[in-house]
Amino acid sequence: MATQRIYYGSGIWIPEDANVKELLTDRGIAREGRSGDWLVLAGSVSCYKGKLVKALRYLSEFYAQVFFVFSDMDFQLNGADYLEYISSVKEDLKEYGNVHVLNNDLVEVDGFRVAGSSAWYYLADNYSKAYWDTFSLGKTNVHSSWKESNEHSDGDADFLSGLKNENLDLLITYFPPCDMEVGSEKGDNACANLRGVFIPKGIPWIAGIDSFYEEGMTPVRPYTVFQANMLSGAYDLPYLELNKTERNS
């Protein structure tokens, strides 16, 4: 069975004044000897578009393939439309054929079928308006209203629910498959909208938020995550070995 080594993580977080190449090197992410390996960045790279694009370009020199999905920390829109922003990032990277910015996209690379989405959270009617108005990164960075945020969520859920017959090898999202404790101030704004979504447990799922750091969060199916590089200053990234699904020709 064919396998592929994949390094993965989230929360690199590149600030506006950072030297991108130095930061990625110092954290052990940009490393020689990985030209046959893949890299998955499951969100929270940078809200500064220039830094985000530069990081993905630079990392493409070290890995055979680089995959990225947006989090609520990868935008700084100032009133712009989030889909136009994503399109502009893709446009800036169009000459980098081994960089895949996945926003409800399914790609096949070397025979592996990989899907990616933010898997945006859904705001229920009982969600804390005070939290949304005061603390929500969704409002601060991305969407101006609940309605707009939930339209984003529904679009992502529609994409994910359509994957059930796609013979996936790997799913990448920022928001993970989880539930939040009833009565949590944050509601479900740290969990993917899983309306109509069925991803078999045998399919690897890489996400960007670790339930270890979120009080009241409970995973509803296994997923893989490494968020500690931002929160603890860890060096390098872990990896998994992905098995290719056997398919009838």
Secondary structure, DSSP 8 states (H G I E B T S, - for coil): --EEEEEEE------TT--HHHHHHHTT-S-TT-TT-EEEE-S-S-SSHHHHHHHHHHHTTTSSEEEE---TTS---TT--HHHHHHHHHHHTTT-TTEEE-SSEEEEETTEEEEEE-------TTS-HHHHHHT-HIIIII-SSHHHHHHHHHHHHHHHHTTTTS--SEEEESS-SEEE-TT-TTTTTTS---TT----TTS-EE-S--GGGSTTEEESS--B---HHHHH---S--EEEEE------
